[in-house]
Amino acid sequence: MRYPKKIGIITWGGLGDVILLTPSLREIKKKYPKCELIVLYFHYNHYQVLLNNPYVDTFLSVQDTISYKYFSEDDIIYKCCWGHLIPCKNHLNVHAIDLISNMLKISVQNKQVEVFFEEAECRQVKEFISQFKNPIIIQGQGSCSDFKNWHFDRWEKIVKAFPEYTFIQVGEKHEKKIEGTIDLRGKTSIRGVMILLKYSKLLIGVDSFLNHVAPAVGVKGIILFGPTSPDMVGHKANSNIFLNFKCSPCIDFLLMHGNHYCKNNNDCMNNILTEEVIRKISIELESKKLSNSKL
C-alpha cells in the first residue's frame, strides 16, 4: 500500500459494527501518522459512536455528495461492510475485527475496542446514575434479529434473583418492558447509554450494541449468544454464554431469508438456562465484592 495523503473509511452496519472498527482506526493512524484519516459515516449515530476518537481527523456524511469531492484520485476510500462476506459460511472462526482489518489492508494485533468521552458529558451521566444503588444495565433485546432474544420472563427472574441491585433497562422504546427494572427504553442518547454503562456495575444482555461497548468502557458483560457466536463478535473481557449448537452461528442466513424463520425453533437461545445466567452473574458480582474488599 502506498503512503496516502488521505484515507477514507465508510462505516457500515449497526452501532456495534462501528465499535468493531475502532482497533483498525487506531492501527491505520499508527502506520500512517501523517495521513488524514476520514470517516464517512453512513448514519449520524455512527458519528456519535466515534465522536472524540483521537485517530479520526475528519468526519463526513456519506449522504452528502460534496463529501466525495474532498478526495482526489490518489486518495484511498474503503468500505468496511464485513457482513457482506457472509462470515457464518466463509469465515466461521475469524473474528469480525480481523475481517474488518483485512478489508482495510491493515494488521491488528491489539483488538481492544475504544470509545472516547468528554469530562462534561461523563459528569452529567455519573450524577444521574449515582441515585441508584448498585446499578446493572440490562439489554434484553437485539436490534437486528428477534432470534437473538431470550424469553422475557427469564429476564424478570434474573432481576428478582438480585434484589440488592438496581437493574436499568435500556434499548428502543418499542421493546417489551422487563418488570422490576428502571425503565430507560428510548430515553437515552447513544453517547448517554455508553456512559451509563461506564458507571454501572455490570452489563447483562444479548449480543447487541452494548456487548461491544462494555469492554471499551471497562465493564464486564454477561452476554447471551445464539445465532451469533463469541468467536466472531464476542470479547474476551466479557463472560459469554454460548451453547454452540451445530446450526449456530446462523445470523447471515437468517438475514438473507427475511429474518423470519428458524427451522430449529431458536433452540440456541431457548436452551440457555436461567440458572446458568444467574450463576455467571453471581460469580462476577462476588468477584467485584472481593476486589473491593482488598482496596
N, C-alpha and C positions, 0 to 999 in steps of 0.2 A: 504493500500500500504506500503510495507517495505521501509526502508530508503536505497535507491540505491546509489551506487558509481558513476554510470553513467546513464544518461537518454538521449536517442537519439530520435530525432523528425524528421521524414521525411516530407519535405514540399510537398505540393500538389496544383494543380490548377494554377490560374493566379496570377499576382503580387498583386492584391487586396486581394486574399486569404491569401497571406503571411503576409500582414499587419494585417489582422484579427487575425492572430496567436499571435501577439505581447503581448496582455494582458495575455495570458496563459504562455508565456515565463517568463514574469515578476513574475507571481504568483508561478510558479514552483520553480524559484530561491529563492523566498521569503520563500517558505515552506521547500525547501531542499537546504539551502545555501552552504552546504559542498559537494554537488554532482557536478559532471562535466556535464554541460548541453551542449549537442552536437546537432547541426543542420546538418542533412544530406540533402543538397539541391538538388532538382530534376533538376533544371535548374540554370545556372550561374546567370541569372537575379534575381532569388530568393535570392541568396547570396548578390547581390548588394543592394537589399532592406533592408536586415538585417545587413549589414556591420556596424560596430561600436556599435551594440547593446550590452550594458554592461552586459546583463543577459546571453549571449551566450559565453561559454568558448571556444568552438571549432567548426569549420566548416569543413565538409567533403562532398565530392561529392558522390551522390548515384551511379553515373556511374562507380565509381572506386571500384572494388571488394575488394580491400585492406581495404576499409573503414569498412567493416563488421568484419574484423579481429581485429578491435580496441575494440570490445565489447566481454565480457565474458558471460557465461550463466546466471550469476547473475544480469547482467545489463538489462535495460528495453529500448525497442525501440517502439515508437508509430508512426503510420501513421495518419495524420490529414486530410484524404480525406472526409471531411464532406459532400461534394456534392453527394457522393455515397449513402447517407442516403435518397435521394430523398426528400429533405425538403419541396418542394412545395406540396407534398402529405402527408408526415408523420409528419412534424414538422412545420406547417404553421405559427404559431405565436411565434416561437423560433428564437432568433437572432443567426446568424452564430457564433458569439463569444462564445455563450453558448454551441452551438453544438460542437465546437472545444474543449472547456474546458472539456466538458463531455467525449469526446473521450480520452482526456489526463488525465482523472480522477483527475481533479483539479477544485476548485470552484473559479470563477472570479466575484468579486463584482465591481471592478473598470474596466469599459470597455474602458477606454481611450487607443486608439491605439498610437503607437510610431514609430518614425524613428529618426536616430541619424546621425549627420554630423560632420565633422571636420571643424575647422575655415577656413583653407586654401581653401577648396572647396567652402565654402559659400562665401568667399570674391570674388572669381573669378566670380561666377554667379551674385552676387549682383552688381558688377561693370558693367556687361553686361546689366542687366535689367534696370539699372539707366538711360540709354539713352532714355527710353520710358516714356511718360507721362501717369500716372495713368494706369498701366498695369493690364489687366484682362486676365486670362488664359481661353481658350475655348477648350473643348474636345468634338467634335461633333459626335464622333462615338465610339461605344463599340466594344471590340475585340472579345468577344466570340459568339456574335449573332447580325446579322443585324436587328433583331426585336427590339433591344434596341435603334435603331437610330431614330432620328427626321428628318423632312424634312429640307434639306439644305437651301432652300430659306428662311425658317423661321430663321435660324441662321443668315443669311445675314441681315434680317430685325432687328434682335437684335443688330447687330453691328452698323447699320445705326441709331438706336434709341439713341445711346450714343456716339456722335461724339467727346466728350471731353475725351474719354477714348481710350486707345490703346489695342486692342484685339490681343492676341498672340495665334495662333492656334498650338496645339501640337497633337501628335499622330503618326501613322505609315505613311510612305512615300506614300503608295498607296491610302490613304484616300483622299476623294474629298476636294479640296481647298475651303474654305469659303472666299468669296470675302470681301475685306476690312480689312483682318487680316494680321498681321506679320506672315509669314509662317515659322514655325519651325518643320513641319512634317518630321520625320525621321532624324532630325538634332540634337537631344539631347540624352544624355545618360539617363539611368534610374535614376541615382542619380541627374543628371543635371536637369531633369524636376521636380523632387521633390523639389529641392532647388529653382528652378524658381518659383514654386507655393508659396513657403515660403515668397518670397519677392514681391508677387503680391497683388493687392487689393482684388481680388475675383476670384473664380472659377465658371465657368458656363459649364455644360455638362451633359451627360447621365451617367447612372450608369456604371462606369468603374473604372480603377485603381485609378485615382485621386480623386474619391469620397471618398476613404479611406485615401488618403494622406492628404487631406485638414484638417480634424480635428487633424491629427498628427502634422501638422506644424502651427496650429492656424489660418488658413484662412477659411473664410466662403465659403461654396459651395452651389450653386443653382443647385440642381440635379434633373434630369427628370427620373422618373421611369415608367416602363410599364410592361414588362414580369417578372421583379423582383420587390420586394417591399421594402420600407424603414424599415418595421418591421423586415425583415430578414437580409438585408445587408446595411441598412442606418445608419446614425449617427445623433444624436440629435443636434449636433453642426451645422449641415447643415440645409439649408432650402429645404425641399424635396417636390417635386411636384408629386403626385400620384393620379390618378383618381379612383383607387380601383374598377376596373371593376370586375364583377363576375368571369370571367375566369382567372383573374390575382391574384397572380403570376403563371407563367406557364413555366419558363425557363427550368426546368428539363425535361418537356415533349417535348419542342422544341428540346432540345439537343438529347434526346433519339430517336426522329423521324427524325434525319438528319438535323434539324435546317433549314428546307426549306419551311415550310408550317404553316400558321396561319389561322385557319378557320374563324377568326373574322377580317381579313384584317388589323391586327396591330392597331386596334382602340384605344387601351390603350395608344399608343404614338401619333397617328394621331390626337386625340381629345384634346391633350394639346394645349391650345391656345397661340399664340404668345403674346397676350396682357397680359395674366396671368404671363408669364415668365418675360416680361418687368416690370410688376408691382412688382414682387418679387425682381428683380434686383434694381429697384428704391428705394424700401423700405430699402434694405441693404446699398446701397450707401449713402442715406440720413442719415441713422443711423451712418455711418462712418464719414460723414461730421460733424454731431452733436457732436460726441465723440471727434473729433479732435479740434473742436472749444472750448471745455471745458478744453483742456490741457494748 
